[in-house]
């Protein structure tokens, strides 16, 4: 919670390309086919021919995207255990960490683009109930909206004494998210 009328602290947008992780992530994943390959990987596809058949992607584009995903460490390329002449592509930990992003994009598309829930529905395997919408959560589990967020300088991240004060104006409200 901030006190008074805080001044706005924004990300340094002019410097963003050089130091921000968002453009770097978009450079790695920011086009349709990479996400479609990633989605297919999450659905258990592992072989070039499977991707080719299921996605309807051109061979040269698939080859290029698989190479980029491997070079980025999202997929790993390895010989198949049962036929060492064949290659399979498996998600790495880095690739698995993209699952919440994939789900958030799907949910956003259902809400704002198609307007209808997708079928099949993604459920919790234990109780077979649909998962909740991906959300931003506070350290204590509260769901946050853009009104609840603010930027602080990284140097001041742990400078607090445990209270909700703005630490001499360091905390600034997010105005445009």
DABEL-V102449 format. One record per residue. N is the residue number from 1. RES is the residue in three letters. NEAR is the number of other ideal C-beta (glycine too) atoms within 10 Angstrom. Layout:
BEGIN
{{N	RES	NEAR} {N	RES	NEAR}}
END
This chain:
BEGIN
{{1	UNK	9} {2	UNK	15} {3	UNK	10} {4	UNK	7} {5	UNK	7} {6	UNK	15} {7	UNK	8} {8	UNK	11} {9	UNK	17} {10	UNK	10} {11	UNK	12} {12	UNK	10} {13	UNK	8} {14	UNK	7} {15	UNK	9} {16	UNK	12} {17	UNK	11} {18	UNK	9} {19	UNK	10} {20	UNK	14} {21	UNK	8} {22	UNK	11} {23	UNK	13} {24	UNK	14} {25	UNK	13} {26	UNK	11} {27	UNK	12} {28	UNK	17} {29	UNK	19} {30	UNK	12} {31	UNK	13} {32	UNK	9} {33	UNK	18} {34	UNK	19} {35	UNK	17} {36	UNK	17} {37	UNK	25} {38	UNK	21} {39	UNK	16} {40	UNK	17} {41	UNK	22} {42	UNK	15} {43	UNK	9} {44	UNK	7} {45	UNK	19} {46	UNK	17} {47	UNK	13} {48	UNK	17} {49	UNK	11} {50	UNK	16} {51	UNK	23} {52	UNK	16} {53	UNK	11} {54	UNK	14} {55	UNK	17} {56	UNK	9} {57	UNK	19} {58	UNK	11} {59	UNK	11} {60	UNK	8} {61	UNK	14} {62	UNK	19} {63	UNK	14} {64	UNK	14} {65	UNK	22} {66	UNK	20} {67	UNK	12} {68	UNK	18} {69	UNK	25} {70	UNK	14} {71	UNK	11} {72	UNK	17} {73	UNK	12} {74	UNK	24} {75	UNK	24} {76	UNK	15} {77	UNK	14} {78	UNK	12} {79	UNK	11} {80	UNK	12} {81	UNK	8} {82	UNK	7} {83	UNK	9} {84	UNK	9} {85	UNK	6} {86	UNK	13} {87	UNK	14} {88	UNK	18} {89	UNK	22} {90	UNK	12} {91	UNK	18} {92	UNK	14} {93	UNK	9} {94	UNK	14} {95	UNK	20} {96	UNK	12} {97	UNK	11} {98	UNK	21} {99	UNK	13} {100	UNK	9} {101	UNK	14} {102	UNK	17} {103	UNK	15} {104	UNK	13} {105	UNK	14} {106	UNK	17} {107	UNK	18} {108	UNK	12} {109	UNK	12} {110	UNK	14} {111	UNK	12} {112	UNK	8} {113	UNK	8} {114	UNK	10} {115	UNK	8} {116	UNK	8} {117	UNK	13} {118	UNK	11} {119	UNK	5} {120	UNK	6} {121	UNK	10} {122	UNK	12} {123	UNK	11} {124	UNK	10} {125	UNK	5} {126	UNK	6} {127	UNK	6} {128	UNK	8} {129	UNK	9} {130	UNK	10} {131	UNK	11} {132	UNK	9} {133	UNK	12} {134	UNK	16} {135	UNK	11} {136	UNK	12} {137	UNK	10} {138	UNK	10} {139	UNK	5} {140	UNK	5} {141	UNK	6} {142	UNK	10} {143	UNK	11} {144	UNK	11} {145	UNK	9} {146	UNK	10} {147	UNK	9} {148	UNK	13} {149	UNK	12} {150	UNK	18} {151	UNK	16} {152	UNK	15} {153	UNK	12} {154	UNK	7} {155	UNK	8} {156	UNK	14} {157	UNK	10} {158	UNK	6} {159	UNK	11} {160	UNK	14} {161	UNK	6} {162	UNK	5} {163	UNK	8} {164	UNK	10} {165	UNK	14} {166	UNK	19} {167	UNK	16} {168	UNK	8} {169	UNK	15} {170	UNK	19} {171	UNK	20} {172	UNK	17} {173	UNK	16} {174	UNK	15} {175	UNK	12} {176	UNK	6} {177	UNK	10}}
END
